[in-house]
Every structure is written in structure tokens, then in C-alpha cells.
Amino acid sequence: MTISVQQFLFPIGAVAAAVTIPGAIELMLVTSGAIFGRSRSLPRNPRRGRLAAIVPAHNEEALIGRCVASLLASAASGTQCSVIVVADNCTDATAWRAREAGADVLVRHDSRHRGKGCALRFAFDRLIEGGFDGFLIVDADSVVSANLVPEVLAALAGGANAVQTRYRVRPPLNSSRRRVMDVAFLAFNVLRPKGRDGWGLSAGILGNGFALSRQTLQEVPYSADSIVEDLEYHLLLVNANKKVRFANAATVYGDMPEDAGAGVSQRARWEGGRARVARVWVPKLAAQLAHGKLSVAEPLLELLTLPLAYMVLIVSALCVFPTGPLRWYGAAVMGLIVVYVASAVSLGGRVGESLTALAAAPVYVAWKLRSLGAIVHASRAQAQWIRTPRDSHPTGKVPHV
């Protein structure tokens, strides 16, 4: 019996299509939520309370002063906010620079337990009984919008369990690579949480610019310590029936790696860690969903969603597949991806520049492919907290953007 080319290729195409289905559903859910979902105002309470802005830092002497100055400036409008830097296993002048900038400093030395999650748990253990009503986490390489501290305080005082702000690439966006990365951040760090919040789902935690109420931290202790501790802790919150709200009006801006090689290493560690978390949590969430816990459906979809660059490659191949149904499926998913990216771009305020930058998207996809081997390697071992070289240098002014 002779097997035709279509018969031979169909099982391969079917498997390729199957691995993209969770991602297609996820993209459709968050995009429709961002466009059509209900506009949900954050809970607000003018009483506000006391906030601890915690900055975990590992060898960040060059940038820590800028971060502290930005937070103090955001807190200057009558809010009660203390900036606390956790100098974690530092071998430079991070602690001294932080104190010089006006922060309180917690110094931690523990070579056996390293990582951002360990640094945060160290800070929470010491601050939870300090009279603070909420805890804001900002990375040491970041600056914040002028309204971030008041927005977070008001939302937590109004009853939010947790809050996630916008997280974007710090300007200037003076290269095509930085502009493409900003589009990626708009999609993952703005449109996705906005879409989830629009449907009344938990917005997620992005690791930078998120805040927890004191009650939330007491009820769900911060036990996450992987390289993707933000994702891990969000799953713990969802498991405890708590939601993260999205603060669309406030933004934290982070620096990006200096070169593509550093970016590959950074992304490999993150996506490898994400794969490790998925191996543990996918069976748990699937079992909970089978028992009727619908709140875990979207987090499960997120864990099963491929990185966008890999989805684009797969559905592009399906678009030229010789089998009609798979070709139509590929075209439909590609159309969904176009709508998803266009919707993300529309949230950034510089639509023309962002669309022009997308001409470099094939280079970005190739860059992601370059990291595939490193991702597989990182998924097999616990990644270390390594400072990634970045573009920025110290500046004497407070850089609100």
C-alpha cells in the first residue's frame, strides 16, 4: 500500500497543531479581555496605610541609587512608604550606595540559599511584623512612574489582595532591538494582565512592580525560590483563591541586557525555570480543574502556552501545510497572533514606531531560536541569580518616565 505525502505528513502536522492549541486559547482569552472585557476600577481607599518598597539587589552598585531615588520621589506626595534594599550576597558597594540614596538596608549572606526568592523571603520575615500594610517589590535596575506608590497604596488599602503594575522597557527606545523588546513587553506584561483583569481573573505576577497586602502575605507565605519565583508564587495565590489586580495607570520600567548574548542567557534561565515549574504544576492544576476548580483553568493554559516566537514558527509552517484543515487552522491562529500583537502595540502610545520596529521581528525570532538549547539545559537544573549586564549607567537625576 502506497502512502501519499499528505498521509505521511498529517500526523506531524496534527501534533504541531495540538501543541499550539493551549496558546491559541490563551491568546484569544487575554486579547478579547483587553478589548471587550469589563473595565474594572481598582479598589481605592484614601486612608492608604504604610507601604514597604522592597528592592532585592545582587551586586547592583551602579543602579541601586537611581532606583531608590525614583521610589522616594514617587512616595513624596504625602504617602507613608519606606524603601528597603536587600543587599543579597553582594561583593560590591550595593549596601553603601543604597544607604547613601536614602534607603534602609538589610544585608544578607547565605551562599547555600541564593536567589531573588530567598532574598524576598528574608525581607518579608523581618518586616511582616513591622506595622506595614503592604509590600511593593521593585527590581534594582528599575525606575517607577511618579504615581506608582500612591496607586499601589490606594489599591491595597481598598482591599486588593495583590496588585501588579505595568512593566515596560525603560526609555529611550533608541534601537530596533529595544523597540521590538518593548512590543514583547507590551504583549506579555500589559495586554495579558489587562485581559485577565478584564474577565475578572487573576492578573498574574511579573516579578517587578507587584505588591502584596500584609494579610495576603500572612495567609500565603512567600515560599517560592525558583528563578521564576513570581510565576511560582502566583500559582500559590491562585491555589489559595486569591486574585492579583492590574494597576493599568502605573508603570515600572526595567533596563534591558547590553547585548544579545546576555539577553539569550537571561531568557534561557527564565524560560528554563518556567519549564521546571510547569512540570510540577501542570499535573496539579489539571487535577484541580478535573475536580471543578475553574479558577485554575487560565493559569493552566498559561503554563501550556509556548513562547510566542515558537508559536509563530509552528503556525507559519502549518499555513503552507499540504493538508487543508491544518492549513486553515494555521492561518486562523496566525490571524489571532496578528490581532494580539496589534492590540498590544495599541497600548504603548507609540504605534508608528512600534509597527516599524516589527520589521525586525524575524531577527527576534532567530534570537529566540538561538536560546532553545540553553533553555533545555536551564530546565534541568536550578538556575542561579546572576546579574545580567545592562545598558544603563548611573545618573544624577531622578528618572521618572
C-alpha positions, 0 to 999 in steps of 0.5 A, spaced: 500 500 500 502 506 497 502 512 502 501 519 499 505 525 502 499 528 505 498 521 509 505 521 511 505 528 513 498 529 517 500 526 523 506 531 524 502 536 522 496 534 527 501 534 533 504 541 531 497 543 531 495 540 538 501 543 541 499 550 539 492 549 541 493 551 549 496 558 546 491 559 541 486 559 547 490 563 551 491 568 546 484 569 544 482 569 552 487 575 554 486 579 547 478 579 547 479 581 555 483 587 553 478 589 548 471 587 550 472 585 557 469 589 563 473 595 565 474 594 572 476 600 577 481 598 582 479 598 589 481 605 592 481 607 599 484 614 601 486 612 608 492 608 604 496 605 610 504 604 610 507 601 604 514 597 604 518 598 597 522 592 597 528 592 592 532 585 592 539 587 589 545 582 587 551 586 586 547 592 583 552 598 585 551 602 579 543 602 579 541 601 586 541 609 587 537 611 581 532 606 583 531 608 590 531 615 588 525 614 583 521 610 589 522 616 594 520 621 589 514 617 587 512 616 595 513 624 596 506 626 595 504 625 602 504 617 602 507 613 608 512 608 604 519 606 606 524 603 601 528 597 603 534 594 599 536 587 600 543 587 599 543 579 597 550 576 597 553 582 594 561 583 593 560 590 591 558 597 594 550 595 593 549 596 601 553 603 601 550 606 595 543 604 597 544 607 604 547 613 601 540 614 596 536 614 602 534 607 603 534 602 609 538 596 608 538 589 610 544 585 608 544 578 607 549 572 606 547 565 605 551 562 599 547 555 600 540 559 599 541 564 593 536 567 589 531 573 588 526 568 592 530 567 598 532 574 598 524 576 598 523 571 603 528 574 608 525 581 607 518 579 608 520 575 615 523 581 618 518 586 616 511 582 616 511 584 623 513 591 622 506 595 622 506 595 614 500 594 610 503 592 604 509 590 600 511 593 593 517 589 590 521 593 585 527 590 581 534 594 582 535 596 575 528 599 575 525 606 575 517 607 577 512 612 574 511 618 579 504 615 581 506 608 582 506 608 590 500 612 591 496 607 586 499 601 589 497 604 596 490 606 594 489 599 591 491 595 597 488 599 602 481 598 598 482 591 599 486 588 593 489 582 595 495 583 590 496 588 585 501 588 579 503 594 575 505 595 568 512 593 566 515 596 560 522 597 557 525 603 560 526 609 555 529 611 550 527 606 545 533 608 541 534 601 537 530 596 533 532 591 538 529 595 544 523 597 540 521 590 538 523 588 546 518 593 548 512 590 543 514 583 547 513 587 553 507 590 551 504 583 549 506 579 555 506 584 561 500 589 559 495 586 554 495 579 558 494 582 565 489 587 562 485 581 559 485 577 565 483 583 569 478 584 564 474 577 565 475 578 572 481 573 573 487 573 576 492 578 573 498 574 574 505 576 577 511 579 573 516 579 578 517 587 578 512 592 580 507 587 584 505 588 591 502 584 596 497 586 602 500 584 609 494 579 610 495 576 603 502 575 605 500 572 612 495 567 609 500 565 603 507 565 605 512 567 600 515 560 599 517 560 592 525 560 590 525 558 583 528 563 578 521 564 576 519 565 583 513 570 581 510 565 576 511 560 582 508 564 587 502 566 583 500 559 582 500 559 590 495 565 590 491 562 585 491 555 589 489 559 595 483 563 591 486 569 591 486 574 585 492 579 583 489 586 580 492 590 574 494 597 576 493 599 568 495 607 570 502 605 573 508 603 570 515 600 572 520 600 567 526 595 567 533 596 563 534 591 558 541 586 557 547 590 553 547 585 548 544 579 545 548 574 548 546 576 555 539 577 553 539 569 550 542 567 557 537 571 561 531 568 557 534 561 557 534 561 565 527 564 565 524 560 560 528 554 563 525 555 570 518 556 567 519 549 564 521 546 571 515 549 574 510 547 569 512 540 570 510 540 577 504 544 576 501 542 570 499 535 573 496 539 579 492 544 576 489 539 571 487 535 577 484 541 580 480 543 574 478 535 573 475 536 580 471 543 578 476 548 580 475 553 574 479 558 577 485 554 575 483 553 568 487 560 565 493 559 569 493 552 566 493 554 559 498 559 561 503 554 563 501 550 556 502 556 552 509 556 548 513 562 547 510 566 542 516 566 537 515 558 537 508 559 536 509 563 530 514 558 527 509 552 528 503 556 525 507 559 519 509 552 517 502 549 518 499 555 513 503 552 507 501 545 510 499 540 504 493 538 508 487 543 508 484 543 515 491 544 518 492 549 513 486 553 515 487 552 522 494 555 521 492 561 518 486 562 523 491 562 529 496 566 525 490 571 524 489 571 532 497 572 533 496 578 528 490 581 532 494 580 539 500 583 537 496 589 534 492 590 540 498 590 544 502 595 540 495 599 541 497 600 548 504 603 548 502 610 545 507 609 540 504 605 534 508 608 528 514 606 531 512 600 534 509 597 527 516 599 524 520 596 529 516 589 527 520 589 521 525 586 525 521 581 528 524 575 524 531 577 527 527 576 534 525 570 532 532 567 530 534 570 537 529 566 540 531 560 536 538 561 538 536 560 546 532 553 545 538 549 547 540 553 553 533 553 555 533 545 555 539 545 559 536 551 564 530 546 565 534 541 568 537 544 573 536 550 578 538 556 575 542 561 579 541 569 580 546 572 576 546 579 574 545 580 567 549 586 564 545 592 562 545 598 558 544 603 563 549 607 567 548 611 573 545 618 573 544 624 577 537 625 576 531 622 578 528 618 572 521 618 572 518 616 565 
